[in-house]
């Protein structure tokens, strides 16, 4: 009897000891509470890291210079243009004579070339774009000019205020497809280091946001604030302009834009663009027109040319010392009496448009 009692007491003791051990293990597994001061310091450090990731810098444009010029006339097609190759020749002469770009660091793709590697096919264009940015460094100056057809395609990822992606049309686009703005941003903008300048000029239809850059400026050089009220007002003004001009296609586009604004999709798309399409590099984009407009092939000084390519060269030739604001205003003024297209200026980060334009 005494022995059984002793065994029972030993069993109870072992059970109590095991329970205490399990409780100690549970206590050890629980993380120690973080002191309030430590938590605040950690939050501040994370905030500083986020700010560092978002830092950008203007380029001094004192490093190496590279350029890519693309001109497509679409010879022998129903969509043939006349001035795109002339644009390339004019821009080539302009940047080599005035801005220090050396021929050995300039690539030209044009569809009258006999060299297959210099044809502006989809594959060649993307390869040349990679070449343009592949060895980019802080304070480099890169220049891209495209003159050819532009178009729009249905947006699939929700970053377009009007529900449409903008795209450029390679010479083989019927067989191999266009190059949409999302891809252009991925290839040209995202790889660039902080403080590297990329200046882009697109003389094509529907090119307003063809690089998907988040900041756009008005003719007065002031940043266009993309609030819901601003977007509603802009859509209404576009509808009124379309009604006055009798342009039914533009009127339909404006009506669709008003629907997107009312649903909140336009604002959500702009916020997504700001979060995903900005850059620490110094990217400046001049486009021939707004997203919903066409960019015309014209005759200037007896030569077929793209309207905005000709205007940019003319304005800078007449007065080389320009600010971003005065250059945009000069281009718009030059075109407004002749053509309905409205050139746009956008950037990868907020810019002071009163600073001197450098290329």
Secondary structure by P-SEA (a helix, b strand, c coil): caaaaaaaaaaaaaaaaaaaaaaaaaaaaccccccaaaaaaaaaaaaaaaaaaabbbbbcccccccbbbbbbcccccccccccaaaaaaaaaaaaaaccccccccbbbbbcccccccccccaaaaaaaaaaacccccccbbbbbbbbccccccccccccccccbbbbbbcccccccccccaaaaaacccccccccbbbbbbbcccccccccccccccccccccccccaaaaaaaaaaaaaaaaaaccaaaaaaaaaaaaaaaaaaaaaaaaaaaaccccccbbbbbbcccccbbbbbcccccccccaaaaaaaaaaaacccccaaaaaaaaaaaccccccbbbbbbccccccccccccc
